[in-house]
Amino acid sequence: IERAAAGRDAPQLLAVLRAYLCGDDAVARAQVARHAPRRILQVSEGTGEPTERRRVPGVAALEPRAGRVFGLEVRAVSRSRVAVQWQADEACVQGVDLAHRAAGWTFVRVGSACD
């Protein structure tokens, strides 16, 4: 996570991701909500289905995962954007992108791809 953050508020990114990926209480939801936009891009893909892209309420789309993540990968997409992906189950990969802005790290995309 520190490497992906590229020196841009790595402790904040770690705290936000820990709350989102591991949390399941009101404290985690509040921390995620502080870094969620009002509306966020949601991208859904399924085998043989067209990709669906839509804007949805940020807080609703970013319900903390309560540790239900397997095979977590974190990578820098650019100097100010990080992508996080994990296996939600045997058939689905889920992920979020966060961008570093003046106020810190903000969720900018949620997505899933399932077979």
C-alpha positions in Angstrom: 0.0 0.0 0.0 2.8 2.4 0.8 4.5 1.7 -2.6 1.2 2.2 -4.4 0.5 5.5 -2.5 3.9 6.8 -3.9 4.4 9.0 -0.8 1.0 10.6 -0.9 -0.7 10.2 2.5 0.1 6.4 2.7 -1.1 6.2 6.4 -4.4 7.7 5.4 -4.8 5.3 2.5 -4.0 2.3 4.8 -6.5 3.5 7.3 -9.3 3.9 4.7 -8.6 0.6 3.1 -8.4 -1.2 6.5 -11.8 0.3 7.4 -13.3 -0.6 4.0 -11.8 -4.1 3.6 -11.8 -5.3 7.3 -14.4 -3.2 9.1 -18.0 -4.1 9.8 -19.1 -1.6 12.4 -20.4 2.0 12.5 -16.8 3.4 13.0 -15.7 1.7 9.7 -18.8 2.9 7.8 -18.2 6.4 9.0 -14.5 6.4 8.0 -15.4 5.0 4.5 -18.2 7.6 4.2 -15.7 10.4 4.8 -13.8 9.3 1.7 -16.8 8.5 -0.5 -18.2 10.8 -3.1 -21.9 11.6 -3.3 -22.1 9.5 -6.4 -19.5 7.0 -7.7 -18.9 5.2 -10.9 -19.9 1.5 -10.7 -18.7 -0.9 -13.4 -20.2 -4.4 -13.6 -19.1 -7.1 -16.0 -20.3 -10.6 -16.6 -19.2 -13.3 -19.0 -21.3 -12.9 -22.2 -22.9 -9.7 -20.9 -22.3 -6.1 -21.9 -20.4 -4.0 -19.4 -22.7 -1.9 -17.3 -21.5 1.6 -16.2 -23.6 3.8 -14.0 -23.4 6.4 -11.2 -24.7 5.2 -7.9 -24.8 6.7 -4.3 -21.3 6.4 -3.0 -22.0 5.3 0.6 -24.4 2.6 -0.5 -21.8 1.2 -3.0 -19.0 1.2 -0.4 -20.4 -1.0 2.4 -17.4 -2.3 4.4 -16.4 -5.8 3.4 -15.9 -7.2 7.0 -12.8 -9.2 5.9 -14.5 -11.0 3.1 -11.7 -10.5 0.7 -9.3 -13.1 -0.7 -6.2 -12.6 -2.9 -5.9 -8.9 -2.3 -3.9 -6.9 -4.9 -3.0 -3.2 -4.6 -1.3 -1.4 -7.5 -0.6 2.1 -8.6 -2.6 3.1 -11.7 -0.9 6.5 -11.9 0.9 8.8 -9.5 -2.4 9.8 -7.9 -4.6 6.8 -8.4 -4.6 3.3 -6.8 -6.5 0.2 -7.8 -7.4 -2.5 -5.2 -8.8 -5.9 -6.4 -9.8 -9.1 -4.6 -11.7 -12.3 -5.0 -15.1 -12.0 -3.5 -15.8 -15.7 -4.1 -14.9 -18.4 -6.6 -16.6 -16.6 -9.5 -16.2 -12.9 -8.9 -13.5 -10.3 -8.7 -14.3 -7.0 -7.1 -12.4 -3.8 -6.8 -12.2 -0.2 -6.0 -10.1 2.7 -7.3 -9.0 5.6 -5.1 -7.6 8.9 -6.2 -5.5 11.3 -4.2 -6.9 14.8 -4.2 -6.2 17.9 -2.2 -8.2 16.6 0.8 -6.6 13.1 0.6 -7.7 9.8 -0.7 -11.2 9.5 -2.2 -13.0 6.4 -3.7 -13.6 7.1 -7.4 -14.8 3.7 -8.8 -16.2 0.4 -7.7 -16.5 -2.6 -9.9 -17.1 -6.3 -10.2 -16.5 -9.0 -12.8 -18.1 -12.4 -12.6 -18.1 -15.6 -14.6 
